[in-house]
Amino acid sequence: MTGVSAAYHLAQAVASDAAGASMSAVVLEARDFCSGATGRNGGHFTPHAYGEFRSQEQTYGTDEALRHIAIEQYTVSEVFKILKEAGKVEHVDFVPGGRVILFFTAQEYDEARKDYEAAAQAGIVMNGVEWLSKAQVEERYGTSHPAVLIPGNNLWPLKLASVLYNLAEGASDRFSLELHTRTPVTRVAPSPVGSARRWELTTPRGAVACSYVLHATNAYAGHLLPWLHGPDGIVPTRGQVITTRAAAPFALGRAGFVSDTGYWFPRPNKTATERQLVLLGGGRKAGPGKEFESNVVDDSVLNPEVGKVLREFLPAVYPGKFEEGTEPEMEWTGIMGFTKNKDPFVGPVVDPNDPDSLVKYKGQYIAAGYSGHGMPRTFACAEAVAKMIYADMTGGKWAAPEWMPLHYLTTTKV
């Protein structure tokens, strides 16, 4: 999603700059288009309303905590605007059903209320946020846990990525865009002396010469930027997902759900009588004191312990709505990229161990490390780096927009 979003923003920059030069961009995908975590995630497209506000405020200050919320609100509103203008809202299965956050313990509920109150005190408008009692949740959704309903959506990520790519490709005659799948980059090195380009990218299909490189590789960023291996960088973490049928049509309505265990939401019904198909991801905390799947990069296999948690979860939460012992219709995994503060690296490539790295890696940028919460952040983070690149190309100066958390920037992390 980061790569095609950056391509979209670069295309828009070229199209809107009548006096600007032409630009050529190439998207290099190691496997098939959108075949990584973007194409494998559930498609929750919901911005935080107040989540993590206190920890962000305590660590980075109130202004940064507000930006942490603002970037997600911006992403969702801008993407919806693009889809609406392109007539693609239904095409990407965009469902604005809201998100229900279930609380399984009193502590979870209390912590959420404190975040909500702190965010409200800081000036965040909480339109559409509704706190629900056990009885209200039971009546509406068929499970007896307190909850909060926040504005939220879900969609099909692969379809969204395809729409953005096609819009970028057709944005301007002065913007050329190519996609090469099954073309992993194995090395980025300075171009030979005399080349008009800064960098040479090595792939199994040949070399690519360019002046700007965007590392949009998320969990795999350490492959080309080795200092991002380890806990201070980006830790690959495998997520697991199943799809299963409810016992009846429209069993969960249109809302998406999330809890400490995972996330789940219904797919749009094709008929009024079919049993509702529900997508469920999570289950990595498969037992007390256990945290599975960190430092795992293989998305071709399943973890049976996580699978067991996923199979048992919905029948336990919604008695009578899901049959026990039902096998999933599909099950798969995808690799996320986690950082120690759960916020991404955005900006010029910086090696914290090398004081000259900004000069050494000039022209290389990164937007990665979304920590399982990429859908409401990738588009905006890609916009930031795309505009940094365009400003550098045209001799301009990039200024952080008001929605951009400054502590995401690589230049503030050193």
N, C-alpha and C positions, 0 to 999 in steps of 0.2 A: 504493500500500500504506500509506503514511503517513496519508493522509486517512481511509481506512476503519478503520485501526487506532486512530486518535484517536477516531473516532466510537464504536468498540467500548468503549474505556476510559472515555469520558464516560458512555456508557450504563450501564456497570457501576458507576460512581461514583454515579449517580442511583439505580439500583436498590438499592444497598447502604445508602443514606442515607435511612432511613425518615422522618426529620424534614426532609429537604431539599425544596427547591422543584422545580417542573417545569422542563424545559429543552427548547428547540427547537434543532436543529442542521440545517444545510443543507450538502451536499457539492456544490460547483460544479466540474464537469469540462469542460475546454475542448473535448474531443472525445468519444469514446464511453467507456463505463465501462472502466477499466483498459486503455486503448488506448495508453498511453505505454510507458515503459521497463519498468514492472512487468509488463505483459501481454506484452511482447516479449522479456524476458530468459529465460535457459535454465531457471531454477528450481533452481539449486544452493542448497540450504538447509543449509549446513554451517558451523558455527562454527569459528573459529580454535582450534586446540589449543595452539599456541605461536607462530604466525606473527607477525612484526613485533615480537616481544617486546623484543629488544635496542634497536631504534630508539625504541620507546615508552618504555622504561626510561631510556635516555640523555637523552631530550628532556623527559620529564615525571615521572620517578621510578618506583620499583618499584610503589608503590600504584596509580598510574595505569595502569601496564602490566598489572597484575592486573585492574583494572576493564575494560581494553580487551578482555581475554579473557572476563571474566565477563558482559559485556552480551550477547555473542553466545551464550554457553552458556544464559543466561537466556531469550533470545528463542526459541531452538529448543525448549527444554524446555517453555516456557509455551504456545507455539503447538501443539506436539504434544499437550499436556494438553487444550487446548481442542478440538482435532479429535477426540481420543479420546472425550471426554465428550459431544460432539455426534454421535458416530457417523459422522464425515466423513473418517476417515483414508484409506480407499480412494477416496472421492469425489474427493479432490484429487490422486490418483495419488502418494501419499506412499510413497517407496521408501527404506528405510534400508540402502542397500547399501555405505555407506562412501565415502570419497574417497581416491583414489590420486594422490599428488603425484609426478609424474615429474621427474627431474633429468637434463637433457641435457648439463650440464657439471659438472666436478668442483667448480667454484666455487659453483654453485647448491647442490650437496649439502652442502658445507662450511658455507655460510652458514645453511642450514636446521638442521644439527646444532648450531650455536652458539646459534641461537634456542631450540631444543629444550632444550639443557642449561641455558641461562639461566633459562628458564621453570620447569624442574624444580627448579632450585636455589632459586627464589623461592617454591616450595611448590605449584605447579600439579600436580595429579594427572593423570598421562598414561594413564589407563585406555583401552585399545583402540588405542593408538598402536603401530604395528609397522613397524620399518625393514626394508626388503627389498633383497636383493642383486639384481644383474642376472639371475642364474640363477633366483631365486625369481619375479621379475617375468615372466621369459620363460615359466616353467612355468604361472603363474596367468593371465597376461593376454596373452601372445603378443607382447611387445615387450621389447627388451634394454636397458633403462635402469634404474639403481637408483631406488628410490622409497621413500616412506613412506605407510603406510595409516593414516588417521585416521578417527574416527567421523564419518559424514556422511550426508546425505540429499538427495534431489531431489523436487520436486513440481511441480504446475501452478499458477503464481502467480495466474492469473486466477480459478481455482476457489477458491483460498484467500481472495482478496479478496472474492469473492462470499459465501463462508461467513461471514466476519467482518462484512460489511455486514448480512446477514440476521440474525445473532445480535444485532447492535446494534439493529436495527430492532424486534426483538421482546423486548428486554430488560426494558422497564418501560412501564407506561401513562403514566408521568410523563416519558418521554423520547420526543420526536417527532423523526424523522429523515426528511429528504427528499433525493433525488438528482436533480440537473438536469444532464444531459449536453448537449454542444454549447452550453455556456454559459460562455465564457471571461470572466474578470474582467479588465477593461481599465483599471480605476482604483480605488484605495482612497483615500477622502478623508474628512475629518471630517464628521459629519452636520450638517445645518442647525441653527442655533440653535433651541432648544426641543424638539429630538428627544429621545426617551427612550433612544436608542442612540448609541454613540460614533462608529460608522463607517458610511459608505455605500459599498457596492460597486457599481460600474457594470458592467453586462453588456449585450450586444446585445438581451437579452430583458427588460430592465428593471433597476431598482435593488433592492438588498437592504440593509436596515438591520440592524445587529448591534452588539453590544458587544465581541465577541471575534472575531479573525480568525487562522486558522492558515494560514501559507504552506507548503503541502505540494507545492510545484511543482518541487523538485529542480533540474534543469538550467536551468529557466526562471525561477528566483527573481528574477533581475536585471530581469525585465520590469516588476515592480512595486516592486522594491527596487533602484534603479539602482546603488548603491554595491557591489552584489554582482557587477557585471560586472568582468571582468579577473582577473588571476592571484591576487589576494588574496581573491577571492570564490569564485564557483562557475563553473567552466569547462564549457560543454556539450561533450560528446565522444561521437561516434557509434560505436556498436558494431555489428558485423555478425554474422549467425548463418545457418547452413545446417542443413538436415536431409538426411541421406543414409543409404543402406542398406549394411549390412555384407554380406559375401559369404555369410554363413550365419546361422542362428538362434542367438541367445544368444552371439554372437561375443565380446562384452565382459562377459558376465555381468550383474550388477546394480550394479556400482560406478560412481561418477562419477569423472572424471579431471580433472586440472588440470596445466598446465605454464606456463612463461614465455610460451608462444605463445598459450594460450587455455584454454578448458575444454570438456569434452564428456562426455556420458553417454547411455546407452541409454534409450529410452522403453520402457515395459512392453509386452511382446509380446502381441498379441491371440490368436495361435495358436502351437502348438508348431513349426510348419513355416515361418512367414514369416521372411524375412530381417530381422535386427534393425535397427530404425530408430534412428539416432544423431543427437543434436543437438550441433552444434559451434559455438562462438562464439569470437571473438578475431581474431587475424591483423592487428591494427593496426600492429604493427612489421613492415612488409612488406619490410624490407631493412636492411642495416647503416646505422646513423645515421638511419634514417627513423622517424618517429612520425606516423601518419596520424590524421586525424579530430578533432583538437582544434579547438575553436571552430566546430564544425559543428552546426547545429540542424535540418537537413532529414533526416527519417527516411523520406522517400518515394523515395529513390534509393539505389542500391548503388554501392560503390567497387569497380571491376573488379580493381584490384591486390590489395585485401584478399580479394576473392572467389577469386582465383587461389591465394593462400596457403592459404585454407581448403580448397579442392578438392584440393590436393596433400598436405595435412598427414596425414590418417589413413592413406592408402596407404603413406606413407613411414615412419610410426611403427609400423604393424602390417602387416608384409609378409604378403601372402596373405589377410588378413582383409577388405581393401577393394580393390575393383577400380579401377585407375588410369583416369582419363578419365571416370568416372561423373559425370553432372550431378546436382546436388542436387534433391531433390523439392520443397523450398521454400527461399527465401532472403529475408531481410529485415534491416532495421536498426532501432535504437532509440537514443535519446539519453540518455546518462548525465550526471551532474553531478559533476565532480571539484574538490576543494579542494587547496590546495598541500600540506597535511599528510595528505591522504586521509581526514580525519575530518570528520564533519558539523557543521553549525551547529544547535544545539538550545537553544531557550529564547526569551525575549522578543526582539523585533526591536530590534537595536542598530545604529545607524550610527556606525562608529568615528570619523567625521569630525565628529560632532555630540555634544558632551557632554550635551546635553539630550534626546537621542533616546529614552531610557527613558520620559521623561514625554511627549514628543511623540507616540510610537507606543504609548502604554499600551493594552493589550488586544490588541496584535498579537504573534503568536508565529511561530516558524519551526522546522521540522525538515527539513533538506535538505542535499545535498552528500555523498551516500553513496559517491561515488568508485568506482562499479562493484561495491560490496560492500554492497548495501542489504538483501538478503533476510534476513541474520542480525542486522540492526540496526534496521530501520524500526519494527517492532512495539514494541520497547522504547523507542526515541526518542520515538515517538508517545505511549507511556504517560507518559513524563516530562512532555511539554508538556501533555497532557490533564489531568494531575494539577496542574500549575501553574495552568492555567486554572480548574479546579474549586476549588482552594484560594483563588484570588483572588475568585471568585464568591461563595464562602461565608464569606469573612473568615478563612480559615485560613492556614497557613504551609506552604509546600512545603519538604521536605527531600529531598536527593538520596538515592536508595536506594544500597545498598552496591555494586550492580553498575554504577552510572552513572559513566562517566569524566567527571570534572569539567572536563577541558580541552575537552570537546565543547560546554560551555555557552557561549552567546553572551556572558554577563556576565563570563566569564573571558578573553575574546579581546580586550578593549579595554584 
